């Protein structure tokens, strides 16, 4: 079970360093302002598990890495089929969990979080049809001798599709965020690798793939707004080529002055042993 401190590091601000549903997270620093802001991480997958929401407060980059959990919030989840439930806070402060509303492809879900009389609302559609992760391979990177993961999937023709990938080497989560869309590959089989592990902006040598490693990849079908959140988060983490002294916060799909996101998504996983290449 994730702790809010760990999870909220993945979220939020202009200098976050990464999670995903049921993944570890990293450091949350709001470089745009020092005042604490509410951070929300909401995830609902199509794996039969209920929605989980993590609430906390961002801290100034001048403060120590403590991330206060937010307890006593009113959190509700509804869907476009009439489902509605209140998420109860678990024994872990700042963590809220549902019971009855589950993720189904094609459904649109609305998450409402009320803290100290202020409400924040986000909606997310679980994409349909879900694009299967048909296979997983390891290959040499186009440049150099590094090894990268290659997810095998066929993009459906005629619809816009967005994908988020998480990569694990021997059970260790690679902190890099891997995104793909079908803007130029609509209806085609994927031929794009996920990068070279430790060669990303946040990966280290411990993330570099070598022969004999256990490689696990998680593929999420996400909607356009969730994709945009992670795209802008990536730009923030990489500096984004912006000339501003402090980068913008990632583009949240929540209303109001809040950090974070709510994602209804599919999840598919594949694991292989990296061969000698």
MOGI-V337337 format. One record per backbone hydrogen bond with DSSP energy under -1.0 kcal/mol. NH is the residue of the N-H (numbers start at 0). CO is the residue of the C=O. E is the energy in kcal/mol with one decimal. If there is no record, write none. Layout:
NH_CO_E + NH_CO_E
//
This chain:
6_2_-2.5 + 7_3_-3.1 + 9_6_-1.7 + 14_28_-1.8 + 16_26_-1.4 + 22_19_-2.7 + 29_58_-1.5 + 30_28_-1.0 + 38_55_-3.1 + 39_258_-2.6 + 40_53_-1.9 + 41_260_-2.3 + 42_51_-2.3 + 43_262_-2.5 + 51_42_-2.1 + 52_95_-2.8 + 53_40_-2.3 + 54_93_-2.8 + 55_38_-1.8 + 56_67_-1.8 + 57_36_-2.9 + 62_59_-1.8 + 65_63_-2.5 + 69_54_-1.6 + 73_113_-2.3 + 75_111_-2.4 + 76_84_-2.6 + 77_109_-2.2 + 78_82_-1.9 + 79_107_-1.3 + 81_78_-1.3 + 84_76_-2.1 + 86_74_-2.9 + 87_96_-1.7 + 89_94_-2.9 + 94_91_-2.0 + 95_52_-3.1 + 96_87_-2.5 + 97_50_-2.5 + 105_125_-3.4 + 106_103_-1.9 + 108_123_-2.9 + 109_77_-2.6 + 110_121_-3.1 + 111_75_-2.7 + 112_119_-2.9 + 113_73_-2.7 + 114_117_-2.7 + 117_114_-2.0 + 119_112_-2.6 + 121_110_-2.2 + 123_108_-2.5 + 125_106_-2.4 + 133_131_-1.1 + 133_151_-1.5 + 134_151_-1.4 + 136_149_-2.0 + 138_147_-2.5 + 140_145_-3.0 + 147_138_-3.0 + 149_136_-3.0 + 151_134_-2.8 + 154_187_-2.2 + 162_179_-2.9 + 163_219_-2.3 + 164_177_-3.0 + 165_217_-2.1 + 167_215_-3.0 + 168_171_-2.5 + 169_213_-3.2 + 171_168_-2.1 + 173_166_-3.2 + 177_164_-1.5 + 179_162_-2.1 + 181_160_-1.2 + 187_184_-2.2 + 189_152_-2.7 + 193_148_-2.4 + 197_195_-1.2 + 199_196_-1.2 + 206_203_-2.2 + 207_204_-1.3 + 211_273_-3.3 + 212_209_-2.0 + 214_271_-3.2 + 215_167_-2.3 + 216_269_-2.5 + 217_165_-2.8 + 218_267_-3.3 + 219_163_-3.0 + 221_161_-1.9 + 226_222_-2.4 + 227_223_-2.2 + 228_224_-1.9 + 229_225_-2.2 + 230_226_-2.6 + 231_227_-2.5 + 232_228_-2.1 + 233_229_-2.4 + 234_230_-2.1 + 235_231_-2.2 + 236_232_-2.6 + 237_233_-2.1 + 241_238_-1.8 + 251_249_-1.1 + 254_120_-2.2 + 257_255_-1.7 + 258_37_-2.8 + 260_39_-1.7 + 262_41_-2.5 + 264_43_-2.3 + 265_220_-1.4 + 267_218_-2.1 + 269_216_-1.9 + 271_214_-2.5 + 273_212_-2.8
//
